[in-house]
Amino acid sequence: MSASSAPAPQADQADQQPAKPKKKNPISKIPFWAQILTGLVLGVLLGWLANSQDIGWLATTLDTVGSLFVQLLKLAVAPLVFFAIFVSITNLRQVQNAARLATRTLLWFMITSLIAVAIGIVIGLVTNPGAGTGLTAADGKKPEGAGSWIDFLTGIIPTDIITPFQDLEVLQIVFLAVVAGIAALALGEKAKPVLNLSSSILELLQKALWWVILLAPIGTIGLIGHAIEDYGWNLISKYATFTADIYIGCALVLFGVYPLLLATVAKVSPIQFFKGAWPAIQLAFVSRSSVGTMPVTQRVTERLGVQKEYASFAVPFGATTKMDGCAAIYPALAAIFIAQIFDVQLGIKEYILIVFVSVIGSAATAGLTGATVMLTLTLSTLGLPLEGVGLLMAIDPILDMMRTATNVAGQVVVPVIVSSREKILDHDMYNSASASPIDDDDHEAKPAVDVESKEREPVPA
């Protein structure tokens, strides 16, 4: 044997040595839900302290921390929405019966929105949230901008390509992404370089957004603390019934309607659903942004057994159009609340209009924090004073947490229902879903399931 060939076995042995596991940050060992809960508790305590003791520097710090967290989330919204929807449309060509899946998805979006808005109307009629608050029409303030059907319809098509990204007009960005995606499908192989680049950009954006998501516990301290400090318990008490109505309505949909649909329509375990979807639901509660939560939402949807190609379509569209909390329960209760404050009687026609706006106009919410556009659209359709928006802006952050958590849960429920009905849901993955947090490389560590090789595996005796 020559001297030059002697080191070869050592090289082979070196190649066969297992790679050393990456060292994890000690903080990552703490469950994400525990980090969020700690942030909530600290935020409430610090907000109460800043409010009761009138500590100016603490109030400023809480406001700054919360604002920076939301600003970081919004920074990725425009490119993330565009590339997520663009790539998801082109990925649909890899899914059998893509048109059928898309149609069923949109249909279930509308069905669940219809149920949610009906629950909101019933709760409002039973509790009369605007009665006995002490608020009057003089307390209202007209918003700077208002939504209308003309603005909604004409605002879908942008006047240029730059403005939607500059002004964060999410609905226009969705329009551009859909058109570009359909054009890419029509071009076929010629569009492959663009598709590869877009997929890489999407991965880059999701990686960067994941770093922001890891800051959620700190952002929670600022957001909750600022809400408590700025509004105080006295103001919150004036909206006690309305706030309770929103939380009860969202809870009925989140823990009542969704589990019922999962058990009866999808025929899967609701408990397993919450185990798998919980990381996205709790992040939505804190961040108040469906789009900001979208990377986690898509991963938990895949973890629940939904095909990646279908999930990459359903989740981005859901994050911009599926809003059971912000676009169904909230505008229904808000319209009743404002009508009672301004002493306006609502009839059958007005309630039908509330249902129509909630089911058809939900895209106006656009997956961002808050639901002001949807509320102004509802009020203008009903002919209610837009000054009522000012009454609800004071309490909006407290309401938006539960609304967004409901939104995101619905964005996971519908793909699971559709997948199960179309018999493409991986029930083994669904039944093995756990409440463990989603890691940054969670989806990368698990290769796609090879159905053929799975079938060839020997069955144990």
Sine and cosine of phi, psi and omega as CSV:
sin_phi,cos_phi,sin_psi,cos_psi,sin_omega,cos_omega
0.00,0.00,0.71,-0.71,-0.02,-1.00
-0.98,0.22,0.39,-0.92,-0.02,-1.00
-0.90,0.44,-0.52,0.85,-0.06,-1.00
-0.93,0.37,-0.39,0.92,-0.03,-1.00
-1.00,-0.06,-0.08,1.00,-0.08,-1.00
-0.89,0.45,-0.66,0.75,-0.08,-1.00
-0.95,0.31,-0.12,0.99,-0.11,-0.99
-0.84,0.54,-0.73,0.68,0.00,-1.00
-0.85,0.52,-0.59,0.81,0.00,-1.00
-0.91,0.42,-0.62,0.78,0.02,-1.00
-0.91,0.42,-0.64,0.77,0.03,-1.00
-0.90,0.45,-0.66,0.76,0.01,-1.00
-0.90,0.44,-0.61,0.79,0.01,-1.00
-0.91,0.41,-0.61,0.79,0.00,-1.00
-0.92,0.39,-0.50,0.87,-0.07,-1.00
-0.99,0.12,-0.18,0.98,0.01,-1.00
-0.93,0.38,0.72,-0.69,-0.01,-1.00
-0.91,0.41,0.58,-0.81,0.02,-1.00
-0.93,0.37,0.60,-0.80,-0.01,-1.00
-0.95,0.32,0.71,-0.70,0.02,-1.00
-0.91,0.42,0.57,-0.82,0.00,-1.00
-0.93,0.36,0.66,-0.75,0.04,-1.00
-0.96,0.27,0.74,-0.67,-0.02,-1.00
-0.99,-0.15,0.53,-0.85,0.08,-1.00
-0.89,0.46,0.70,-0.72,0.00,-1.00
-0.82,0.57,-0.53,0.85,-0.01,-1.00
-0.91,0.42,-0.53,0.85,-0.03,-1.00
-0.92,0.40,-0.29,0.96,0.05,-1.00
-0.96,0.28,-0.33,0.94,0.05,-1.00
-0.98,0.18,0.79,-0.61,0.01,-1.00
-0.80,0.60,0.63,-0.78,-0.06,-1.00
-0.87,0.49,-0.61,0.80,0.01,-1.00
-0.89,0.45,-0.56,0.83,0.02,-1.00
-0.94,0.35,-0.61,0.79,0.06,-1.00
-0.90,0.44,-0.69,0.73,0.01,-1.00
-0.90,0.43,-0.70,0.72,0.00,-1.00
-0.88,0.47,-0.66,0.75,0.06,-1.00
-0.87,0.49,-0.67,0.74,0.04,-1.00
-0.89,0.46,-0.64,0.77,0.03,-1.00
-0.88,0.47,-0.73,0.68,-0.02,-1.00
-0.89,0.45,-0.74,0.68,0.01,-1.00
-0.89,0.46,-0.63,0.77,0.01,-1.00
-0.89,0.45,-0.70,0.72,0.02,-1.00
-0.89,0.46,-0.72,0.70,-0.02,-1.00
-0.90,0.44,-0.73,0.69,-0.02,-1.00
-0.93,0.37,-0.60,0.80,0.04,-1.00
-0.91,0.42,-0.69,0.73,0.05,-1.00
-0.89,0.46,-0.66,0.75,0.00,-1.00
-0.90,0.44,-0.70,0.71,-0.01,-1.00
-0.91,0.42,-0.58,0.82,-0.02,-1.00
-0.97,0.24,-0.72,0.70,-0.08,-1.00
-0.96,0.28,-0.58,0.81,-0.03,-1.00
-0.99,-0.14,-0.02,1.00,0.01,-1.00
0.81,0.58,0.80,0.60,0.01,-1.00
-1.00,-0.05,0.98,-0.22,-0.11,-0.99
-0.90,0.43,-0.71,0.71,-0.06,-1.00
-0.91,0.41,-0.56,0.83,0.02,-1.00
-0.94,0.35,-0.65,0.76,0.04,-1.00
-0.88,0.47,-0.68,0.73,0.02,-1.00
-0.90,0.44,-0.65,0.76,0.00,-1.00
-0.90,0.44,-0.71,0.70,0.01,-1.00
-0.88,0.47,-0.69,0.73,0.02,-1.00
-0.88,0.47,-0.68,0.73,-0.03,-1.00
-0.91,0.40,-0.70,0.71,-0.01,-1.00
-0.88,0.47,-0.73,0.68,0.01,-1.00
-0.90,0.44,-0.67,0.74,-0.01,-1.00
-0.91,0.42,-0.65,0.76,0.01,-1.00
-0.90,0.43,-0.63,0.78,0.01,-1.00
-0.90,0.44,-0.73,0.68,0.02,-1.00
-0.91,0.42,-0.61,0.79,0.01,-1.00
-0.89,0.45,-0.63,0.77,0.04,-1.00
-0.91,0.41,-0.62,0.78,0.05,-1.00
-0.90,0.43,-0.70,0.71,-0.03,-1.00
-0.92,0.39,-0.44,0.90,-0.03,-1.00
-0.86,0.52,-0.55,0.83,-0.05,-1.00
-1.00,-0.09,-0.08,1.00,-0.14,-0.99
-0.87,0.49,-0.81,0.59,-0.12,-0.99
-0.86,0.51,-0.84,0.54,0.01,-1.00
-0.91,0.42,-0.56,0.83,-0.02,-1.00
-0.91,0.42,-0.71,0.71,0.01,-1.00
-0.88,0.47,-0.72,0.69,-0.05,-1.00
-0.88,0.48,-0.81,0.59,-0.10,-1.00
-0.95,0.30,-0.52,0.85,0.02,-1.00
-0.91,0.42,-0.70,0.71,-0.01,-1.00
-0.96,0.27,-0.64,0.77,0.04,-1.00
-0.86,0.51,-0.76,0.65,-0.01,-1.00
-0.92,0.38,-0.61,0.80,-0.04,-1.00
-0.91,0.42,-0.62,0.78,0.02,-1.00
-0.91,0.43,-0.69,0.72,0.01,-1.00
-0.93,0.36,-0.47,0.88,0.04,-1.00
-0.95,0.30,-0.35,0.94,-0.02,-1.00
-0.89,0.45,-0.38,0.93,0.00,-1.00
-0.92,0.39,-0.30,0.95,0.03,-1.00
-1.00,0.04,-0.04,1.00,-0.05,-1.00
-0.95,-0.32,0.74,-0.67,0.07,-1.00
-0.94,0.35,0.59,-0.81,0.00,-1.00
0.83,0.56,0.70,0.71,-0.06,-1.00
-0.87,0.50,-0.69,0.73,-0.01,-1.00
-0.89,0.46,-0.64,0.77,0.02,-1.00
-0.90,0.43,-0.68,0.73,0.02,-1.00
-0.89,0.46,-0.69,0.72,0.00,-1.00
-0.89,0.46,-0.68,0.74,0.00,-1.00
-0.90,0.43,-0.71,0.70,0.01,-1.00
-0.89,0.45,-0.61,0.79,0.01,-1.00
-0.89,0.46,-0.76,0.64,0.01,-1.00
-0.89,0.45,-0.58,0.81,0.02,-1.00
-0.90,0.43,-0.70,0.72,0.01,-1.00
-0.95,0.32,-0.49,0.87,0.15,-0.99
-0.84,0.54,-0.71,0.70,-0.04,-1.00
-0.94,0.33,-0.64,0.77,-0.01,-1.00
-0.89,0.46,-0.75,0.67,-0.01,-1.00
-0.92,0.39,-0.56,0.83,0.07,-1.00
-0.90,0.43,-0.63,0.77,0.02,-1.00
-0.89,0.46,-0.68,0.73,0.04,-1.00
-0.90,0.44,-0.69,0.72,-0.05,-1.00
-0.90,0.43,-0.69,0.73,-0.03,-1.00
-0.93,0.36,-0.54,0.84,0.06,-1.00
-0.90,0.44,-0.66,0.75,0.05,-1.00
-0.89,0.45,-0.67,0.74,0.02,-1.00
-0.88,0.48,-0.68,0.73,0.00,-1.00
-0.91,0.42,-0.70,0.72,-0.01,-1.00
-0.88,0.47,-0.71,0.70,0.01,-1.00
-0.88,0.48,-0.68,0.73,0.00,-1.00
-0.89,0.45,-0.64,0.77,0.00,-1.00
-0.93,0.36,-0.53,0.85,-0.03,-1.00
-0.98,0.20,-0.64,0.77,-0.16,-0.99
-0.99,-0.13,-0.31,0.95,-0.06,-1.00
0.75,0.66,0.93,0.36,-0.13,-0.99
-0.91,0.42,-0.36,0.93,-0.02,-1.00
-1.00,0.04,-0.12,0.99,-0.04,-1.00
-0.99,0.11,0.68,-0.74,0.09,-1.00
0.95,0.31,0.31,0.95,-0.01,-1.00
-1.00,0.09,-0.39,0.92,-0.10,-1.00
0.99,0.10,-0.06,1.00,0.03,-1.00
-0.99,0.12,0.54,-0.84,0.02,-1.00
-0.77,-0.64,0.12,-0.99,0.02,-1.00
-0.87,0.50,-0.48,0.88,-0.01,-1.00
-0.92,0.40,-0.37,0.93,0.01,-1.00
-0.98,0.22,-0.22,0.97,-0.05,-1.00
-0.98,0.17,0.32,-0.95,0.02,-1.00
-0.57,-0.82,0.79,-0.61,-0.03,-1.00
-0.94,0.34,0.72,-0.69,-0.01,-1.00
-0.94,0.34,0.38,-0.92,0.01,-1.00
-0.90,0.43,-0.62,0.78,0.02,-1.00
-0.81,-0.59,0.52,-0.85,-0.02,-1.00
-0.75,-0.67,0.54,-0.84,0.03,-1.00
-1.00,0.00,0.62,-0.78,0.08,-1.00
-0.64,-0.77,0.27,-0.96,-0.02,-1.00
-0.91,0.42,-0.57,0.82,0.03,-1.00
-0.91,0.42,-0.73,0.68,0.03,-1.00
-0.89,0.45,-0.62,0.79,-0.02,-1.00
-0.90,0.44,-0.73,0.69,-0.06,-1.00
-0.95,0.30,-0.72,0.69,-0.01,-1.00
-0.96,0.28,-0.41,0.91,-0.04,-1.00
-0.98,0.19,-0.13,0.99,0.01,-1.00
-0.93,0.36,-0.63,0.77,-0.05,-1.00
-1.00,-0.08,0.88,-0.47,-0.03,-1.00
-0.96,0.27,0.40,-0.92,0.06,-1.00
-0.99,0.13,-0.38,0.92,0.07,-1.00
-0.45,-0.89,0.04,-1.00,-0.08,-1.00
-1.00,0.08,-0.50,0.86,-0.12,-0.99
-0.98,0.21,-0.69,0.72,-0.14,-0.99
-0.83,0.56,-0.70,0.72,0.00,-1.00
-0.84,0.54,-0.61,0.79,0.01,-1.00
-0.97,0.24,-0.56,0.83,-0.01,-1.00
-0.95,0.32,-0.66,0.75,-0.05,-1.00
-0.99,-0.11,0.06,1.00,0.02,-1.00
0.83,0.55,0.76,0.65,0.10,-1.00
-1.00,0.06,1.00,-0.01,-0.18,-0.98
-0.90,0.43,-0.63,0.78,-0.02,-1.00
-0.89,0.46,-0.62,0.78,0.05,-1.00
-0.94,0.35,-0.58,0.82,0.06,-1.00
-0.90,0.43,-0.65,0.76,0.06,-1.00
-0.87,0.49,-0.68,0.73,0.02,-1.00
-0.86,0.51,-0.74,0.67,0.01,-1.00
-0.88,0.48,-0.65,0.76,-0.02,-1.00
-0.92,0.40,-0.64,0.76,0.00,-1.00
-0.91,0.42,-0.72,0.69,0.01,-1.00
-0.88,0.48,-0.71,0.71,0.00,-1.00
-0.90,0.43,-0.63,0.78,0.01,-1.00
-0.91,0.43,-0.69,0.72,0.02,-1.00
-0.91,0.42,-0.64,0.77,0.04,-1.00
-0.89,0.45,-0.63,0.78,0.02,-1.00
-0.91,0.42,-0.63,0.77,0.05,-1.00
-0.90,0.44,-0.62,0.79,-0.01,-1.00
-0.93,0.36,-0.55,0.84,-0.01,-1.00
-0.96,0.27,-0.47,0.88,0.02,-1.00
0.94,0.34,-0.81,-0.59,-0.08,-1.00
-0.89,0.45,-0.50,0.87,-0.01,-1.00
-0.88,0.48,-0.46,0.89,-0.04,-1.00
-1.00,0.00,0.00,1.00,-0.08,-1.00
-0.85,0.53,-0.70,0.72,0.04,-1.00
-0.85,0.52,-0.63,0.78,0.00,-1.00
-0.92,0.38,-0.64,0.77,0.00,-1.00
-0.91,0.42,-0.67,0.75,0.02,-1.00
-0.90,0.44,-0.68,0.73,0.03,-1.00
-0.90,0.44,-0.68,0.74,-0.02,-1.00
-0.90,0.43,-0.63,0.77,0.03,-1.00
-0.90,0.44,-0.63,0.77,0.02,-1.00
-0.92,0.39,-0.66,0.75,0.02,-1.00
-0.90,0.43,-0.64,0.77,0.02,-1.00
-0.89,0.46,-0.68,0.73,0.05,-1.00
-0.88,0.48,-0.65,0.76,0.01,-1.00
-0.89,0.45,-0.71,0.70,0.00,-1.00
-0.89,0.45,-0.66,0.75,0.00,-1.00
-0.92,0.39,-0.59,0.81,0.06,-1.00
-0.89,0.45,-0.73,0.69,0.00,-1.00
-0.90,0.43,-0.65,0.76,0.00,-1.00
-0.92,0.39,-0.51,0.86,0.02,-1.00
-0.89,0.46,-0.61,0.79,0.05,-1.00
-0.89,0.46,-0.59,0.80,0.05,-1.00
-0.92,0.39,-0.65,0.76,0.00,-1.00
-0.86,0.50,-0.59,0.81,0.01,-1.00
-0.90,0.44,-0.32,0.95,0.03,-1.00
-1.00,0.05,0.04,1.00,-0.07,-1.00
-0.82,0.57,-0.66,0.75,0.02,-1.00
-0.86,0.51,-0.63,0.77,0.04,-1.00
-0.94,0.35,-0.68,0.73,0.04,-1.00
-0.87,0.49,-0.55,0.83,0.03,-1.00
-0.88,0.48,-0.68,0.73,0.01,-1.00
-0.84,0.54,-0.72,0.69,-0.03,-1.00
-0.93,0.36,-0.71,0.71,-0.06,-1.00
-0.92,0.40,-0.75,0.66,0.00,-1.00
-0.93,0.36,-0.68,0.73,-0.01,-1.00
-0.87,0.49,-0.69,0.72,0.00,-1.00
-0.91,0.41,-0.63,0.77,0.00,-1.00
-0.88,0.48,-0.71,0.70,0.00,-1.00
-0.92,0.39,-0.68,0.73,-0.04,-1.00
-0.92,0.38,-0.68,0.73,-0.13,-0.99
-0.97,0.25,-0.68,0.73,-0.10,-1.00
-1.00,-0.04,-0.61,0.79,0.02,-1.00
0.96,0.27,0.32,-0.95,-0.05,-1.00
-0.94,0.33,-0.46,0.89,-0.01,-1.00
-0.90,0.43,-0.68,0.73,0.02,-1.00
-0.93,0.37,-0.67,0.74,-0.01,-1.00
-0.86,0.51,-0.59,0.81,-0.04,-1.00
-0.90,0.44,-0.49,0.87,0.03,-1.00
-0.92,0.40,-0.45,0.89,-0.02,-1.00
-0.96,-0.27,0.37,0.93,-0.13,-0.99
-0.85,0.52,-0.75,0.67,-0.03,-1.00
-0.91,0.41,-0.69,0.72,-0.02,-1.00
-0.90,0.43,-0.68,0.73,0.03,-1.00
-0.89,0.46,-0.70,0.71,0.03,-1.00
-0.88,0.47,-0.62,0.78,0.01,-1.00
-0.88,0.48,-0.70,0.71,0.00,-1.00
-0.88,0.47,-0.73,0.69,-0.04,-1.00
-0.92,0.38,-0.63,0.77,0.02,-1.00
-0.92,0.39,-0.70,0.71,0.01,-1.00
-0.88,0.48,-0.72,0.70,0.02,-1.00
-0.91,0.42,-0.62,0.78,0.01,-1.00
-0.91,0.42,-0.61,0.79,0.04,-1.00
-0.89,0.46,-0.65,0.76,0.03,-1.00
-0.95,0.31,-0.72,0.69,-0.08,-1.00
-0.92,0.39,-0.70,0.71,-0.10,-1.00
-0.95,-0.32,0.04,1.00,0.02,-1.00
-0.86,-0.51,-0.88,0.47,-0.06,-1.00
-0.92,0.40,-0.76,0.65,-0.04,-1.00
-0.88,0.48,-0.75,0.66,0.05,-1.00
-0.87,0.50,-0.59,0.80,0.01,-1.00
-0.90,0.43,-0.68,0.73,0.03,-1.00
-0.91,0.41,-0.64,0.77,0.01,-1.00
-0.90,0.44,-0.66,0.75,-0.06,-1.00
-0.97,0.26,-0.61,0.79,-0.11,-0.99
-0.99,-0.10,-0.62,0.78,-0.06,-1.00
-1.00,-0.02,-0.79,0.61,0.00,-1.00
-0.99,0.15,-0.37,0.93,-0.01,-1.00
0.85,0.53,0.75,0.66,0.08,-1.00
-0.76,-0.65,0.20,-0.98,-0.05,-1.00
-0.98,0.22,0.85,-0.52,0.07,-1.00
-0.89,0.46,-0.56,0.83,0.00,-1.00
-0.89,0.45,-0.68,0.74,0.04,-1.00
-0.89,0.45,-0.56,0.83,0.04,-1.00
-0.87,0.49,-0.75,0.66,-0.04,-1.00
-0.92,0.38,-0.52,0.86,0.09,-1.00
-0.87,0.49,-0.72,0.69,-0.05,-1.00
-0.97,0.24,-0.59,0.80,-0.12,-0.99
-1.00,0.01,-0.15,0.99,-0.14,-0.99
-0.84,0.54,-0.65,0.76,0.01,-1.00
-0.84,0.55,-0.63,0.78,0.01,-1.00
-0.95,0.30,-0.63,0.78,-0.03,-1.00
-0.90,0.43,-0.69,0.72,-0.03,-1.00
-0.95,0.33,-0.56,0.83,0.05,-1.00
-0.93,0.37,-0.61,0.79,0.04,-1.00
-0.89,0.46,-0.64,0.77,0.01,-1.00
-0.85,0.52,-0.63,0.78,-0.05,-1.00
-0.99,0.13,-0.75,0.66,-0.14,-0.99
-0.97,0.24,-0.44,0.90,-0.03,-1.00
0.87,0.50,0.54,0.84,-0.01,-1.00
-0.60,-0.80,0.91,-0.42,0.05,-1.00
-0.92,0.40,-0.63,0.78,0.00,-1.00
-0.94,0.35,-0.65,0.76,0.02,-1.00
-0.90,0.44,-0.48,0.88,0.00,-1.00
-1.00,0.06,-0.16,0.99,-0.18,-0.98
-0.81,0.59,-0.68,0.73,0.02,-1.00
-0.85,0.52,-0.66,0.75,0.03,-1.00
-0.94,0.33,-0.63,0.77,0.01,-1.00
-0.86,0.51,-0.69,0.73,-0.01,-1.00
-0.92,0.40,-0.62,0.78,-0.02,-1.00
-0.93,0.37,-0.65,0.76,0.02,-1.00
-0.94,0.33,-0.51,0.86,0.06,-1.00
-0.90,0.43,-0.69,0.73,0.06,-1.00
-0.92,0.40,-0.60,0.80,0.00,-1.00
-0.91,0.41,-0.41,0.91,0.03,-1.00
-1.00,0.03,0.23,0.97,0.14,-0.99
1.00,-0.08,0.14,0.99,0.03,-1.00
-0.99,0.11,0.70,-0.71,0.01,-1.00
-0.82,0.57,0.65,-0.76,-0.05,-1.00
-0.87,0.49,-0.65,0.76,-0.03,-1.00
-0.90,0.43,-0.63,0.78,0.02,-1.00
-0.97,0.26,-0.65,0.76,0.02,-1.00
-0.88,0.48,-0.59,0.81,-0.01,-1.00
-0.93,0.36,-0.27,0.96,0.12,-0.99
-1.00,-0.05,-0.76,0.65,-0.14,-0.99
-0.92,0.40,-0.67,0.74,-0.08,-1.00
-0.93,0.36,-0.76,0.65,0.03,-1.00
-0.86,0.51,-0.64,0.77,0.04,-1.00
-0.93,0.37,-0.61,0.79,0.05,-1.00
-0.91,0.42,-0.60,0.80,-0.03,-1.00
-0.91,0.40,-0.32,0.95,0.00,-1.00
-0.93,-0.37,-0.20,0.98,-0.05,-1.00
-0.72,-0.70,-0.25,0.97,-0.09,-1.00
-0.98,-0.18,0.99,-0.12,-0.16,-0.99
-0.72,-0.69,0.95,0.32,-0.01,-1.00
-0.91,0.42,-0.51,0.86,0.01,-1.00
-0.98,0.18,-0.81,0.58,-0.10,-1.00
-0.98,0.21,-0.53,0.85,-0.15,-0.99
-0.94,-0.34,-0.01,1.00,-0.01,-1.00
-0.80,-0.60,-0.92,0.40,-0.03,-1.00
-0.91,0.41,-0.75,0.66,-0.09,-1.00
-0.90,0.45,-0.80,0.60,-0.02,-1.00
-0.90,0.44,-0.52,0.86,0.04,-1.00
-0.90,0.44,-0.77,0.64,0.00,-1.00
-0.93,0.37,-0.61,0.79,-0.01,-1.00
-0.91,0.42,-0.64,0.77,0.02,-1.00
-0.89,0.45,-0.68,0.73,0.03,-1.00
-0.91,0.42,-0.68,0.73,0.01,-1.00
-0.87,0.50,-0.76,0.65,-0.05,-1.00
-0.93,0.36,-0.61,0.79,0.03,-1.00
-0.88,0.47,-0.62,0.78,0.01,-1.00
-0.95,0.31,-0.60,0.80,0.04,-1.00
-0.90,0.43,-0.67,0.74,-0.05,-1.00
-1.00,-0.04,0.13,0.99,0.06,-1.00
0.83,0.55,0.77,0.63,0.05,-1.00
-0.92,-0.38,0.77,-0.64,-0.01,-1.00
-1.00,0.08,0.75,-0.66,0.05,-1.00
-0.97,-0.22,0.71,-0.71,0.01,-1.00
-0.94,-0.35,-0.15,-0.99,-0.01,-1.00
-0.85,0.52,-0.67,0.74,-0.02,-1.00
-0.86,0.51,-0.68,0.74,-0.02,-1.00
-0.91,0.41,-0.62,0.78,0.01,-1.00
-0.93,0.37,-0.58,0.81,0.08,-1.00
-0.91,0.42,-0.62,0.78,0.04,-1.00
-0.91,0.42,-0.62,0.78,0.04,-1.00
-0.86,0.50,-0.69,0.72,0.02,-1.00
-0.89,0.46,-0.70,0.71,-0.03,-1.00
-0.88,0.48,-0.74,0.67,-0.02,-1.00
-0.89,0.46,-0.65,0.76,-0.06,-1.00
-0.92,0.40,-0.64,0.77,-0.06,-1.00
-0.98,0.19,-0.64,0.77,-0.10,-1.00
-1.00,-0.02,-0.60,0.80,-0.15,-0.99
-0.99,-0.12,0.27,0.96,-0.09,-1.00
-0.90,0.43,-0.38,0.93,0.02,-1.00
-0.90,0.43,-0.30,0.96,-0.01,-1.00
-0.91,0.42,-0.38,0.92,-0.01,-1.00
-0.95,0.31,-0.53,0.85,0.17,-0.99
0.89,0.46,0.29,0.96,0.15,-0.99
0.96,0.28,0.19,0.98,0.00,-1.00
-0.99,-0.15,0.20,-0.98,0.02,-1.00
-0.90,0.43,0.70,-0.72,0.00,-1.00
1.00,-0.02,0.27,-0.96,-0.01,-1.00
-0.65,-0.76,0.58,0.81,-0.10,-1.00
-0.90,0.43,-0.66,0.75,-0.03,-1.00
-0.88,0.47,-0.69,0.72,0.00,-1.00
-0.91,0.42,-0.62,0.78,0.00,-1.00
-0.92,0.40,-0.71,0.70,0.01,-1.00
-0.91,0.41,-0.56,0.83,0.06,-1.00
-0.89,0.45,-0.67,0.74,0.01,-1.00
-0.92,0.40,-0.72,0.69,-0.03,-1.00
-0.90,0.44,-0.68,0.73,-0.01,-1.00
-0.91,0.40,-0.57,0.82,0.04,-1.00
-0.92,0.40,-0.61,0.79,-0.02,-1.00
-0.99,0.11,-0.20,0.98,-0.05,-1.00
0.98,0.22,0.37,0.93,0.03,-1.00
-1.00,0.07,0.46,-0.89,-0.01,-1.00
-0.88,0.48,0.77,-0.64,0.02,-1.00
-0.94,0.33,-0.25,0.97,0.07,-1.00
-0.88,0.48,-0.33,0.94,0.02,-1.00
-0.90,0.44,-0.38,0.92,0.04,-1.00
-0.87,0.49,-0.63,0.77,0.00,-1.00
-0.89,0.46,-0.49,0.87,0.03,-1.00
-0.91,0.41,-0.56,0.83,-0.11,-0.99
-1.00,-0.08,-0.28,0.96,-0.01,-1.00
-0.89,0.46,-0.50,0.86,-0.04,-1.00
-0.90,0.45,-0.56,0.83,-0.10,-1.00
-0.96,-0.26,0.05,1.00,-0.17,-0.99
-0.85,0.53,-0.70,0.71,-0.03,-1.00
-0.86,0.51,-0.61,0.79,0.02,-1.00
-0.91,0.42,-0.63,0.78,-0.01,-1.00
-0.96,0.27,-0.58,0.82,-0.14,-0.99
-0.92,0.40,-0.43,0.90,-0.01,-1.00
-0.90,0.43,-0.75,0.66,-0.02,-1.00
-0.95,0.32,-0.59,0.81,0.03,-1.00
-0.87,0.49,-0.73,0.68,-0.06,-1.00
-0.93,0.37,-0.61,0.79,0.06,-1.00
-0.87,0.50,-0.64,0.77,0.05,-1.00
-0.92,0.39,-0.67,0.74,0.05,-1.00
-0.81,0.58,-0.79,0.61,-0.11,-0.99
-0.92,0.39,-0.64,0.77,0.05,-1.00
-0.85,0.52,-0.66,0.75,0.04,-1.00
-0.91,0.41,-0.55,0.84,0.03,-1.00
-0.93,0.37,-0.33,0.94,0.09,-1.00
-1.00,-0.07,-0.59,0.80,-0.05,-1.00
-0.87,0.49,-0.73,0.68,-0.10,-1.00
-0.88,0.47,-0.75,0.67,0.06,-1.00
-0.86,0.51,-0.57,0.82,0.04,-1.00
-0.91,0.41,-0.70,0.71,0.00,-1.00
-0.88,0.47,-0.76,0.65,-0.03,-1.00
-0.89,0.46,-0.69,0.72,0.00,-1.00
-0.88,0.47,-0.67,0.75,0.00,-1.00
-0.92,0.40,-0.68,0.73,0.00,-1.00
-0.91,0.42,-0.55,0.83,0.00,-1.00
-1.00,0.01,0.06,1.00,0.05,-1.00
0.86,0.50,0.61,0.79,0.08,-1.00
-0.87,-0.49,0.16,0.99,0.03,-1.00
-0.99,0.15,0.74,-0.67,0.06,-1.00
-0.99,0.14,0.99,-0.14,-0.08,-1.00
-0.93,0.37,-0.47,0.88,0.06,-1.00
-0.90,0.43,-0.71,0.71,0.04,-1.00
-0.91,0.42,-0.68,0.74,-0.01,-1.00
-0.87,0.50,-0.74,0.67,-0.07,-1.00
-0.95,0.30,-0.29,0.96,0.02,-1.00
-0.99,-0.17,0.04,1.00,0.00,-1.00
-0.88,0.47,0.65,-0.76,-0.02,-1.00
-0.85,-0.53,0.15,-0.99,0.00,-1.00
-1.00,0.03,0.18,0.98,0.00,-1.00
-0.91,0.42,0.50,-0.87,-0.02,-1.00
-0.92,0.39,0.41,-0.91,0.05,-1.00
-0.99,0.13,0.84,-0.54,0.05,-1.00
-0.99,0.10,0.27,-0.96,-0.01,-1.00
-0.86,0.50,-0.62,0.78,-0.04,-1.00
-0.96,-0.28,0.44,0.90,-0.08,-1.00
-0.86,0.50,-0.73,0.68,-0.05,-1.00
-0.99,0.17,-0.33,0.94,-0.02,-1.00
-0.99,0.17,-0.44,0.90,-0.08,-1.00
-0.98,0.20,-0.30,0.95,-0.05,-1.00
-0.95,-0.31,0.91,-0.42,0.03,-1.00
-0.94,0.34,0.35,-0.94,0.03,-1.00
-0.90,0.44,0.57,-0.82,-0.03,-1.00
-0.95,0.30,0.79,-0.61,0.07,-1.00
-1.00,-0.05,0.96,-0.27,-0.10,-1.00
-0.89,0.45,-0.64,0.77,-0.05,-1.00
-0.91,0.42,-0.72,0.70,0.00,-1.00
-0.92,0.39,-0.50,0.86,0.02,-1.00
-0.91,0.41,-0.60,0.80,0.00,-1.00
-0.95,0.32,-0.43,0.90,-0.04,-1.00
-0.99,0.13,-0.17,0.99,-0.02,-1.00
-0.91,0.42,0.65,-0.76,0.02,-1.00
-0.91,0.42,0.64,-0.77,0.03,-1.00
-1.00,0.07,0.82,-0.57,-0.02,-1.00
-0.89,0.45,0.56,-0.83,-0.03,-1.00
-0.96,0.29,0.00,0.00,0.00,0.00
